[in-house]
Amino acid sequence: MSSGVRLLALTMAPLPVPLPLLGQLSRAARGPVWLAARGYQQGGAPRPPLPEEADTVICGGGLLGTSILYHLAERGLAPHTVLMDLGQLGSGVTSLAAGIVSMNQLTRAQSKLVRKSQVLFRRLTEAGYDVGMEEYGSLHLARNEERMQQYRRLTALSESLDTDFQMLTPDQVRLHCPLLRTEDLKGGLWIPSDITASPLKLTRTLADIAQQRGATIMERVRVLRVLSDGRRVTGVETDVGTIRCKRFVNVAGYWSHDLGKLSEPNVKVPVHPCEHYFLATKPVDSMELPDFSEMPSVVDPDGRIYVRAKDGCIVAGGFEENAQPAFEEMEFMPARFDSESLQPDWDHFYGLLHEIVHRVPGVGDATLDRLISSPETYSPDGQWIMGEVPELENYFVAAGLGASGTAAAGGVGRIMAYWIVEGEPHLDVYEMDVRRFLALHNNRTFLRTRIHEVPGQCMRIPWMFPEYRSGRRLRTSPIFPRMKECGAQFGAVMGYERPSYFDPAAVTVSSTDRQTTSGNPQRRAEFSIAVTDSFSKPRWFDRVEEEYNACRERVAISDYSSFTKIDLMSKGDEVVHMLQYLCSNDVNVPVGNILHTGMQNRHGGYENDCSLARIAHNHYMLICPTIQHGRCRSWLQRHAPTDGSVVVSDITSLYTALCVMGPLARELMSELTDQDLSPKSFPFFTFKEMDVGMIAGVRAMNMTHTGELGWVLYVPNEYALYVYDLLMERGQDYGVALAGYFAMRSLRVEKFYAFWGQDLGTTTTPLECGRGFRVKFNRDMDFIGREALLRQKAEGVKRLYVHFTVQEHDPSDDPWAWGHEPILRDGAYCGLVTTSAFGYSLGKLVCLGFVQDLSAGSPSVITSDYVLRGNYQINIGGRLFPAKPSLVSPSLPTKYQEPTQKRYQATQHTSWSQRG
């Protein structure tokens, strides 16, 4: 037994693992030998003196930090950049990573960044650098049909990701890797271009290249404070002196959260490490495993494991559903990490070990070298974190890459270097932007609670609308209890609970210790989370149809409270001037008017998309989608006058927003207020402050964000329950119903309403998405992005936003489009679906997306006529469905006649978009 423990013997041990065996395993897992073999060295060369100043200081000497350093050097900034690390380069978690670089990621944006990593690692290898790269591809296994559907959808994206994905049968899986047990598989996915690489060798290679170009690397340096003038970074104080700098990059791994507290104001970096378990065997006898040397990386997501060959050994690990937070009892993260920092828990790893030996039976005969527990760092939503923080200008962060550190490092380093220099990313990565978080997400208790769930998400089937079960019920509107009682199935967005749909039959109640006045136990409705667990017709289809019909044929109430709400005020005209500069629409409208507008970046893309209500001459109320909360506040604060003449107030938590919509909305509302609600007195896109029932001060806006007749009532929170109850009581005569987010989504997609973060983004311009009519070029004051939009208007657009109705599609039996499906024009790839939903009025699946002309290899200028001349298909999970294009919002069938003249259309492709 002293010579080693066979893995098969471990799978036969009872739980908990017997103490004598555990003792042998613990002794085997200790000591610095394994790390030293992979390059960790004690001591080091003499430290160079700390420079007095630099343009950029990077804190963190892992693979990601050196990748950013390398890419800054590529841009000629090496002599002005300093990288510092508390230990030595690559001596921490970097040295433990498995090194799998796979294109199979949870989001398309992540896959595109991994593609950049692969390009970089290949280029370094071709240039003669040893980065330990091996090109044996990767196998992704499927034990069920749902997983096969995931792979079919990914395979459909091959062309858009510039990667070859191949579907495999079980027999084909075995041909690619004879070591695998395949009789319980449905099939698999083969990615021949996937690679593996050595994170430690990459770290040192990138650092050496940057140093050769003039970069300074400081090891064994502790950051004490990040200095600022309260608005932007000015320097870094360390234990070896202070350095002045213009930019600071926090890329400190699991220390990032604590490092964020070393500035004033504090910077939010919501990450927490989790224990990631993997084992390494002693060198494998090639006679016992003859096909081992060129074994591809194997991922079995249904078993939650991965296996790969590395340096003649087998490395295998996994991602359990309930992971263990690392250093959970510590107030601060340990200053250093080595193999002794986290002792492995064999009982916790036991289930994964069984799966590993089941999938690769030959591994059972291998001899264990050791079990490693590595602290991988995750964000609370499982997405990577990058970008400039909202608290301080020129403070950048890249963190939370989890187990994708090696795969992501090249691409993230590249985009971060661009972001640092240019002030913005060259790709739309809004879902990874650090500004998506609120203060609650940085709360250590919240992070410790949530992080149990996060690592296992990389193995989940990526159905639409995923939900976490921990860290819930933190932000709720006052009517949240009423929603629960009515069967609300909740989804969380920015920590806010909003009803996704309602299912009264699913209401469950529990007794509490409280007594009612009659002496009986008080009962309350249980909290329910919305579930979407299919790529086809979802379980909530019929419920959402009922809510949709109420919005279209009667009257419905929807809780819009999670929407971002911001008041902007000044004593004089300062707020008008500020908004005129930020907005592409003309905000100088009469008091009481509402306008939709974009806030463009310098390239004309959408930094924000919002509605503005002019409350008074020098007072506006801004409303925008929930997911824009952090970035919208940051954008406004960054561009507000430094003299404080414009006050930006976040009032999201002060008001409950109730949307009353439908053809009978006016009749219902007229019973509750003395305000004249006729179109002449209270027209579309106007605001009034009015009485409702017995209360005053309700901000009423004649718009619904879905195109239906109705009002959004912004009710001070203390009155919210009263107004809600009054609406529901009086609404019984009109067949009132509650409607959730999924119904709102169907309404807006069917009516061709674009949504920021799904259809619109930082690289989308108003001229491309049919919103050019909202851009007012002819006004006295310039606005951000004006020059870029004028240039695009003169030259013509290279893509157009299109409304598709899917033909020959059976919603009950055929797979559904959920977003990112390829669009084909005359048989050739031309774009991707951005969002989709079932159009209950049209009776068809509706897809929205952008069409390009890629016949010349790169996008060419297109016109509306070009779009409408084509014959289209949409690739849904490997099946091609005909699709009918349209460039205008459809007129929907309804028993209430819609106006045919002056009908508001959210999307209008005007004549100048037809240039070319």
Buried (B, 14 or more C-beta within 10 A) or exposed (E): EEEBBBBBEBBEBEEEBEEEBBEBBBEBBEEEEBBEEBBBEEEEEEEEEBBEEBBBBBBBBBBBBBBBBBBBBBEEBBEBBBBBBBBBBBBBBBBBBBBBBBBBBBBBBBBBBBBBBBBBBBEBBEEEBEBBBBBBBBBBBBBEEBBBBBBBBBBBBBBBBEBBBBBBEBEBBBEBBBBBBBEEBBBBBBBBBBBBBBBBBBBBBBBBBBBEBEBBBBBBBBBEEBBBEEBEBBBBBBEBEBBBBBBBBBBBBBBBBBBBBBBEEBBBBBBBBBBBBBBBBBEBEEEEBEEBEEBBBBBBBBBBBBBBBBEEBBBBBBBBEEBBBBBEEEEEBBEEBBBEBBEBBBEBBBBBBBBBBBBBEBBBBBBBBBBBBBBBBBBBBBBBBBBBBBBBBBBBBBBBBBBBBBBBBBBBBBBBBBBBBEEBBEBBBBBBBBBBBBEBBBBBEBBBBBBBBBBBBBBBBBBEBBBBEEBBEBBBBBBBBBBBEBBBBBBBBBBBBBBBBBBEEEBEEEEEEEEEEEEEEEEEBEBBBBBBEBBBBBBBBEBBBBBBBBBBBBBBBBBBBBBBBBBBBBEEEBBBBBBBBBBBBBBBBEEBBBBBBBBBBBBBBBBBBBBBBBBEBBBBBBBBBBBBBBBBBBBBBEBBEEEEBBBBEBEBEBBBBBBBBBBBBBBBBBEBBEBEBEEEEBEEBBBBEBBBBEBEEBBBBBBBBBBBBBBBBBBBBEBBBBBBEBBBEBBEEBBBBBBBBBBBBBBBBBBBBBBBBBBBBBBBBBBBBBBBEBBBEEEEEEBBBBEBBBEBBEEBBBBBBBBBBBBEBEBEEBBBBBBBBBBBBEEEBBBBBBBBBBBBBBEBBBBBBBBBBBEEEEBBBBBBEBBEEBEBBBBBBBEBBBBEBBBBBBEBEEEEEEEEEEEEBBBBBEEEBBBB
